[in-house]
Amino acid sequence: MKRIVAIYPGSFDPPTNGHLDLIERGANIFDELIVAILRNPEKHPLFSLAERKLMLESMTADFPNVRVETFDGLTVDYALTVKATAILRGIRAISDYEYELQMALMNRKMHPELETVFMMPAERYSYLSSRLVREVAQLGGSIQGLVPPMVEQRLKEKLDPAIKLRNARSPRTGKNASKYEKRTGKRK
Ligand code: PNS
């Protein structure tokens, strides 16, 4: 039987609960889903490629048919390299549609055999974007519930290196440590 492999390309800087929602939906309909992080040397991402890969791997650890990779060059070329026949993209609102349509049609022009599949995240994430998460976090606002707790923690560390230093120096492992600390070696 034919196995359908799809890629879910993006910047994921940082990955959000909206991305996770879409990954879950994609994992339910495709046999294999590759979350593909674009290596873009021109952009100056907040999180390094390795950091984004680690976060996404941790977020998707419970999905046996999902894996996380990085790529550069054209998305369509990468899709062919991994034998994918579909590109998954999320559409949150009408405002996404124009850009996504342009990309999908350009990708189709280059590789007509590849199909772009659009899915909608849950309504509660329809306003959510990595850019807004970065901005709100950088300005001290709460991003609780918008990203997984581990990403929230990484953002805090990124924006306040003192927190990272404290965690590195004194991770608790004894009976006073929370489950989170035991699992991650970090204090919340
Ligand atoms: O999460 P993003 O930033 O909206 O993802 C955009 C992404 C990575 C899917 C898009 O920029 C892309 O496909 N870049 C790779 C280069 C490419 O194929 N460009 C032509 C697109 S038609």
Residues whose N, C-alpha, C, O or C-beta is under 5 A from the ligand:
A	BS01	PNS	P9 G10 S11 F12 L38 G73 L74 T75 V76 M103 M106 N107
